[in-house]
Amino acid sequence: MGTLRRPRAPILRFLGGAGTVSGSRFLLETRVARVLIDCGLFQGLKNLRLRNWERFPVAPETIDAVVLTHAHLDHCGYLPALFKQGFRGRVLCTPGTLELCKVILADSAFIQERDAEFANKHGYSKHEPALPLYGQEHAAGVLELFETALHHQPRAIASGIEIEFHYAGHILGSSIVSVELDNAADGRKNTRLAFSGDLGRPDHPLLRPPDPPPDADILVIESTYGNRRHEDDAVIDLFAESISRTIGNGGTVLIPAFAVDRTEVILRLLEQLVRAGRIPEAPIYVDSPMALAALKSYREAIQEGWEEIRPELHGKEQPFSAGQLIEVRDVEESKQLTVSSEPAIVISASGMATGGRVLHHLAARLPDARNCVILAGYQAAGTRGRHLLDGARTLKLLGRYVPVRAKITNLTALSVHADRDELVAWAGSATRKPDISFVVHGEPEASEALREALETELGFPAVVPKQQERIRFD
């Protein structure tokens, strides 16, 4: 449990996103302030998920502010739990991140409440009763604390701490966050830190490329794909081939997709493939309330010409229409879709099959060899998506085991995360070398590979921090 005692020198604490690809939480402590950079959920292996239920390492009521890099659950999804434990400080993010957080946090709370109710009804939880991590009242409460700042507009966030958002090109509103600590009282120059958040790719189909790294003494850089290179042409060829084969055989293509950005990127790619004649026209269903709400935000940003949107898309009327796009709104429509036998493409959340409507689609589609499940994004260890990726022949869904006869297509490289070479190129574009780099938000092999690349190719001193590690800098 944290106290009001403050450190004599500034400290950076890695409360998540260290040694794992989820749960991003980085705490800055000075003599007068506590600021948390990101407040994400742990996902994947059970021992990681259990961390979400632990009391936060410092008293939440002593945290002055939370700064969000973007709106994915592993970066913002713990906020309602922090609020539930007493946090009442400021939450600062970009307007795009706020719009998506309104959708994501409410949806996360709803899914947790519903899943707990479902587990209680069918008796497959080990806990009696099963409880959600937080409820919809906590999601609504923390959203009242949000404030926004535009990219490239510095903002004082706590006593002696100023932040600025820079374009990260990962999802709508996503940001690299630069932090400046005022050291004037100690007679020293100010300390600058930069947090990459999740970095997008230079050729994201919807968003402008990431800004170069802001000037920093300390760089905190993600490493989700720190040991991999994306092979774009081969991935798109496999995507098109898998869809054409499955539809031709009368089957259904099921794509578990992250509701925010991944669904939009997949729809954009499907439109291009249909127009190019590379895949047959078939009904394309988006079955995720959160994905549909996010899709609305993207459409508005495109039509209004937001600066982070690629200029060639500004004002485009139908950026995601592949001809037969069907938006599934209510539960009854979703249930009917799970028993439909028509050849179709179904996009549903969540992207790693950790919850949501996609579980019901998997239960219905996996036993049929005519169908295909396309895993089109990162699959963390311990998730159902990772089990399928690793060749599982049965999968536990909704309290029972389901045989896996459908074809599983590995398209995890269809990603808007920067790959190993793009991460190194981004770090190398910095105007000066940081004094130290901390490699986070990756599985151990990926983080270590990127650490080595930063040192050998750029000459950056780099470290892979441990969970709960404290770093003093003064």
C-alpha positions in Angstrom: 0.0 0.0 0.0 1.3 3.4 -0.9 1.5 6.4 1.5 1.7 10.1 1.1 5.5 10.0 1.7 7.3 11.3 -1.4 10.8 10.3 -2.7 13.7 12.7 -2.3 14.6 12.2 -6.0 12.3 11.5 -8.9 11.5 7.8 -9.4 10.0 5.9 -12.3 8.2 2.7 -11.3 7.2 -0.1 -13.7 3.8 -1.3 -12.4 2.9 -3.1 -15.6 4.0 -3.6 -19.1 7.3 -5.0 -17.9 8.0 -8.6 -19.0 4.6 -8.8 -20.6 2.7 -7.1 -23.5 -0.2 -5.9 -21.4 -1.1 -4.0 -18.2 0.9 -0.8 -19.2 1.3 1.3 -16.0 4.3 3.6 -15.5 4.3 5.7 -12.3 6.3 8.9 -12.0 6.9 10.1 -8.5 8.5 13.3 -7.4 8.6 15.1 -4.1 5.4 16.8 -4.8 3.4 14.7 -7.4 2.4 11.3 -8.6 1.5 10.8 -12.3 0.6 7.5 -13.9 1.4 7.1 -17.6 -1.3 4.6 -18.8 -3.5 2.5 -16.6 -4.1 -0.8 -18.5 -5.6 -4.2 -17.9 -3.3 -7.3 -17.7 -4.4 -9.8 -20.2 -3.4 -13.3 -21.3 -2.0 -15.9 -18.8 -4.0 -16.5 -15.6 -1.2 -15.3 -13.4 -1.2 -12.0 -15.3 -5.0 -11.6 -15.2 -5.0 -12.1 -11.4 -2.8 -9.0 -11.1 -5.9 -7.0 -12.0 -7.5 -8.1 -8.8 -4.6 -7.0 -6.6 -4.7 -3.8 -4.6 -2.9 -1.1 -6.5 0.7 -0.7 -5.4 0.2 2.9 -4.3 -2.9 4.4 -2.7 -5.0 5.5 -5.7 -6.2 8.6 -3.9 -2.6 9.8 -3.8 -2.2 9.8 -7.6 -2.6 13.3 -9.0 -3.2 12.4 -12.6 -3.2 9.7 -15.2 -2.0 10.4 -18.7 -3.2 8.0 -21.5 -1.2 7.2 -24.6 -4.3 5.6 -26.3 -7.6 3.8 -25.8 -6.8 0.1 -26.0 -7.8 -1.9 -22.9 -4.2 -2.9 -22.0 -3.5 0.9 -21.7 -6.7 2.3 -20.3 -8.9 -0.6 -19.1 -7.9 -0.5 -15.4 -9.1 3.1 -14.9 -12.5 2.1 -13.6 -10.9 -0.2 -11.1 -8.6 2.6 -10.0 -11.6 4.8 -9.6 -13.4 2.1 -7.6 -10.3 2.0 -5.2 -10.5 5.8 -4.6 -8.7 7.6 -7.5 -10.2 11.1 -8.1 -7.4 12.9 -9.9 -7.3 14.1 -13.5 -7.2 11.9 -16.6 -5.6 13.6 -19.6 -5.7 12.4 -23.2 -6.4 13.5 -26.7 -10.0 14.1 -28.0 -9.8 11.0 -30.1 -8.7 8.9 -27.1 -11.6 10.3 -25.0 -14.2 9.4 -27.7 -12.9 5.8 -27.8 -12.6 5.5 -24.1 -16.2 6.4 -23.7 -17.0 3.3 -25.7 -14.3 1.0 -24.5 -14.6 1.5 -20.8 -18.4 1.3 -20.8 -18.2 -1.9 -22.9 -15.6 -3.4 -20.8 -17.7 -2.9 -17.7 -20.8 -4.3 -19.4 -18.9 -7.4 -20.6 -17.5 -8.1 -17.2 -20.9 -7.8 -15.6 -22.5 -9.9 -18.2 -19.8 -12.6 -18.1 -20.1 -12.8 -14.3 -23.9 -13.1 -14.6 -23.5 -15.8 -17.3 -21.0 -17.7 -15.1 -23.3 -17.6 -12.2 -26.2 -18.7 -14.2 -24.4 -21.7 -15.7 -22.3 -22.5 -12.6 -18.8 -22.8 -14.3 -17.0 -20.2 -12.2 -14.7 -21.3 -9.3 -16.0 -18.3 -7.3 -19.4 -18.1 -5.6 -20.7 -15.7 -6.7 -18.6 -14.7 -9.7 -18.0 -10.9 -9.6 -16.9 -8.4 -12.2 -13.7 -6.4 -11.7 -15.7 -3.2 -11.9 -19.2 -2.1 -12.9 -20.7 0.4 -15.3 -21.0 2.9 -12.5 -17.2 2.9 -12.1 -16.6 3.4 -15.8 -19.1 6.3 -15.9 -17.5 7.8 -12.8 -13.9 7.8 -14.1 -15.0 9.3 -17.4 -16.1 12.4 -15.4 -12.5 13.0 -14.6 -11.3 13.1 -18.2 -9.7 16.3 -19.7 -8.4 16.6 -23.3 -5.4 18.3 -24.9 -4.6 18.4 -28.6 -1.4 17.0 -30.1 1.5 19.3 -29.9 0.0 21.5 -27.2 2.0 21.3 -23.9 -0.1 21.0 -20.7 0.8 21.2 -17.0 -0.6 18.1 -15.5 0.6 18.2 -11.9 3.0 20.4 -9.8 6.3 20.6 -11.7 5.2 18.2 -14.4 4.3 19.2 -18.0 3.3 16.8 -20.8 2.8 17.0 -24.5 1.1 14.6 -26.9 2.8 13.7 -30.3 1.3 11.6 -33.1 1.8 7.8 -32.6 -0.1 6.6 -35.7 -1.4 3.5 -33.9 -5.1 4.1 -33.4 -7.3 7.2 -33.5 -6.1 9.6 -30.8 -3.0 7.6 -30.0 0.1 9.5 -28.8 3.7 9.4 -27.9 3.8 11.3 -24.6 6.7 13.6 -23.6 7.1 14.6 -20.0 9.1 17.4 -18.6 10.0 17.6 -14.9 10.8 21.1 -13.5 14.1 20.8 -11.6 14.6 24.5 -11.1 14.2 24.2 -7.3 17.3 21.9 -7.3 19.3 24.1 -9.6 19.4 21.4 -12.3 18.3 21.3 -15.8 14.8 19.9 -16.4 14.5 16.1 -17.0 12.7 15.0 -20.1 11.1 11.6 -20.6 9.4 10.1 -23.6 6.9 7.2 -23.6 6.2 5.7 -27.0 2.9 4.1 -26.1 2.0 1.7 -28.9 3.7 2.9 -32.1 2.0 2.6 -35.4 3.5 1.9 -38.8 4.6 4.4 -41.4 2.0 3.0 -43.9 -1.0 2.7 -41.6 -4.0 2.8 -44.1 -5.9 5.4 -42.1 -3.5 7.4 -40.0 -0.5 9.6 -40.6 2.9 8.2 -39.6 4.2 8.6 -36.0 6.1 11.7 -35.2 9.8 11.3 -34.5 10.8 10.7 -30.8 10.6 13.9 -28.8 13.9 15.1 -27.2 14.4 13.0 -24.1 16.9 12.0 -21.4 14.9 8.8 -20.8 13.0 6.8 -23.5 10.4 4.2 -22.6 9.7 2.2 -25.8 7.3 -0.6 -26.6 8.5 -3.9 -28.0 5.3 -5.9 -29.0 6.9 -6.9 -32.3 10.5 -6.2 -31.2 11.8 -9.5 -32.6 9.7 -9.7 -35.8 9.4 -8.2 -39.2 6.1 -7.8 -41.1 5.9 -9.3 -44.5 3.1 -7.2 -45.9 2.6 -8.6 -49.4 2.7 -12.3 -48.3 0.2 -11.5 -45.5 -2.3 -9.8 -47.9 -1.9 -12.7 -50.3 -2.7 -15.2 -47.6 -5.6 -13.1 -46.4 -7.2 -13.0 -49.8 -6.5 -16.7 -50.5 -8.1 -17.8 -47.2 -11.2 -15.8 -47.8 -11.6 -16.9 -51.4 -11.2 -20.6 -50.5 -13.5 -20.5 -47.6 -16.3 -18.6 -49.3 -15.9 -20.9 -52.4 -16.4 -23.9 -50.1 -19.6 -22.5 -48.7 -18.0 -21.7 -45.3 -17.8 -18.7 -43.0 -14.7 -16.6 -42.4 -14.5 -15.6 -38.8 -12.1 -12.8 -37.8 -11.7 -12.1 -34.1 -10.7 -8.4 -34.2 -9.9 -5.7 -31.7 -12.9 -3.4 -31.8 -10.8 -0.2 -32.1 -8.7 0.3 -35.2 -8.2 -3.3 -36.2 -11.8 -3.6 -37.4 -11.5 -0.4 -39.4 -8.2 -1.6 -40.9 -9.7 -5.0 -41.9 -12.7 -3.3 -43.4 -10.5 -1.0 -45.4 -8.5 -3.9 -46.7 -11.6 -5.9 -47.6 -12.9 -3.0 -49.6 -9.6 -2.8 -51.5 -9.6 -6.5 -52.2 -13.2 -6.6 -53.4 -12.6 -3.6 -55.7 -9.5 -5.3 -57.1 -11.4 -8.6 -57.7 -9.1 -10.5 -55.4 -11.9 -11.9 -53.2 -15.6 -12.6 -54.0 -18.3 -10.3 -52.8 -20.0 -11.8 -49.7 -21.9 -10.4 -46.8 -19.5 -8.8 -44.3 -20.9 -8.6 -40.8 -19.5 -6.5 -38.0 -20.9 -8.0 -34.8 -19.6 -6.0 -31.9 -21.3 -3.0 -30.3 -17.9 -1.5 -29.3 -16.5 -1.9 -32.9 -19.6 -0.2 -34.4 -19.2 2.7 -32.0 -15.5 3.0 -32.8 -16.4 2.8 -36.5 -18.6 5.8 -36.1 -15.8 7.7 -34.5 -13.4 6.9 -37.3 -16.0 7.8 -39.9 -16.6 11.2 -38.3 -12.8 11.9 -38.0 -12.4 11.1 -41.7 -15.3 13.2 -42.8 -14.2 16.1 -40.6 -10.6 15.8 -41.8 -8.8 15.4 -38.5 -5.1 16.2 -38.8 -4.1 12.7 -37.7 -6.1 11.1 -40.6 -4.2 10.6 -43.8 -4.9 13.6 -46.0 -6.1 11.5 -49.0 -9.0 10.2 -46.9 -10.3 13.6 -45.7 -14.0 13.9 -46.5 -14.3 10.4 -47.9 -17.9 9.4 -47.8 -17.6 5.6 -47.6 -14.1 4.6 -46.5 -15.2 1.2 -45.2 -17.9 0.0 -47.5 -17.1 -3.2 -49.4 -20.6 -3.4 -50.9 -22.3 -5.7 -48.4 -21.4 -4.3 -45.0 -24.0 -5.3 -42.4 -23.8 -3.9 -38.9 -25.2 -6.3 -36.3 -26.7 -4.2 -33.5 -28.7 -6.3 -31.1 -28.2 -9.7 -29.3 -31.0 -11.5 -31.3 -29.4 -10.5 -34.6 -26.1 -11.9 -33.3 -27.7 -15.1 -32.2 -29.2 -15.6 -35.7 -25.8 -15.0 -37.2 -24.2 -17.8 -35.2 -26.6 -20.3 -36.7 -26.6 -18.9 -40.3 -25.3 -21.3 -43.0 -24.7 -18.6 -45.7 -21.1 -18.0 -46.8 -20.0 -14.8 -45.1 -17.3 -12.8 -43.4 -17.9 -12.2 -39.7 -15.8 -9.7 -37.8 -16.3 -9.8 -34.0 -14.5 -8.8 -30.8 -12.4 -9.4 -28.9 -9.3 -9.8 -31.0 -7.6 -12.4 -28.8 -11.0 -14.1 -28.0 -10.8 -13.2 -24.4 -14.5 -12.3 -24.2 -17.5 -10.7 -26.1 -19.7 -12.0 -28.9 -16.8 -13.7 -30.7 -16.9 -16.5 -28.2 -20.4 -17.5 -29.4 -19.2 -17.4 -33.0 -16.2 -19.5 -32.2 -18.3 -22.1 -30.5 -20.6 -22.3 -33.5 -17.9 -22.2 -36.3 -14.9 -24.1 -35.0 -16.4 -27.6 -35.3 -17.0 -27.2 -39.1 -14.1 -27.9 -41.4 -15.6 -25.6 -44.1 -15.0 -22.6 -41.9 -11.9 -20.5 -41.4 -10.8 -18.4 -38.4 -8.3 -15.7 -39.3 -6.2 -14.5 -36.4 -5.4 -11.0 -37.6 -3.5 -9.4 -34.7 -1.3 -10.0 -31.7 -2.3 -13.0 -29.6 -0.9 -12.8 -26.0 0.2 -16.0 -24.2 -2.7 -17.7 -22.4 -5.5 -16.3 -24.6 -7.8 -18.4 -26.6 -6.4 -16.8 -29.7 -2.9 -17.9 -28.8 -4.2 -21.5 -28.1 -5.7 -21.6 -31.6 -2.5 -20.2 -33.0 -0.5 -22.9 -31.3 -2.6 -25.7 -32.8 -5.1 -26.5 -30.1 -7.5 -29.3 -31.2 -10.1 -28.3 -28.6 -10.9 -25.0 -27.1 -12.8 -24.2 -23.9 -15.6 -21.8 -24.6 -18.5 -20.7 -22.3 -17.8 -23.5 -19.9 -17.4 -26.4 -22.4 -14.8 -27.8 -24.7 -15.4 -27.3 -28.5 -13.5 -29.3 -31.2 -11.4 -27.3 -33.5 -12.0 -28.5 -37.1 -12.1 -25.2 -38.9 -8.9 -24.0 -40.6 -6.9 -21.5 -38.5 -5.0 -18.9 -40.5 -2.1 -17.1 -38.8 -2.2 -13.4 -39.9 -0.8 -12.0 -36.7 1.6 -10.0 -38.9 -1.4 -8.1 -40.2 -0.6 -5.5 -37.6 -0.6 -1.8 -37.1 2.2 -2.2 -34.5 5.6 -1.1 -35.7 7.8 -4.1 -36.3 11.4 -4.6 -35.2 13.0 -2.6 -38.0 10.4 0.2 -37.8 10.9 0.5 -34.0 14.7 0.8 -34.4 14.2 3.3 -37.3 11.9 5.4 -35.2 14.2 5.5 -32.2 17.1 6.2 -34.5 15.4 9.3 -35.8 15.7 11.1 -32.4 17.5 14.4 -32.5 19.8 13.2 -29.7 20.6 9.9 -28.0 18.8 9.3 -24.7 20.8 8.7 -21.6 18.9 5.4 -21.1 16.1 3.5 -22.8 13.7 1.2 -21.1 12.2 -1.5 -23.3 8.6 -2.4 -22.2 5.3 -3.8 -23.4 6.6 -7.0 -25.0 7.1 -10.7 -24.2 10.6 -11.3 -22.9 12.1 -12.5 -26.2 10.7 -9.5 -28.1 11.9 -7.0 -25.5 15.4 -8.5 -25.3 15.7 -8.6 -29.1 14.8 -4.9 -29.3 17.1 -4.0 -26.4 20.0 -5.6 -28.2 19.1 -3.9 -31.5 19.0 -0.5 -29.8 22.4 -1.0 -28.3 24.2 -2.6 -31.2 22.7 -0.6 -34.1 22.1 2.8 -32.4 24.4 2.8 -29.5 21.5 3.4 -27.1 22.1 2.2 -23.5 19.0 0.0 -23.0 17.5 -2.1 -20.3 14.5 -4.4 -20.0 13.0 -3.4 -16.6 11.4 -5.9 -14.3 7.8 -5.7 -12.9 7.7 -3.4 -9.9 11.2 -2.1 -10.5 12.0 1.4 -9.4 14.5 3.6 -11.2 15.8 6.8 -9.5 16.9 9.7 -11.7 18.3 13.0 -10.5 
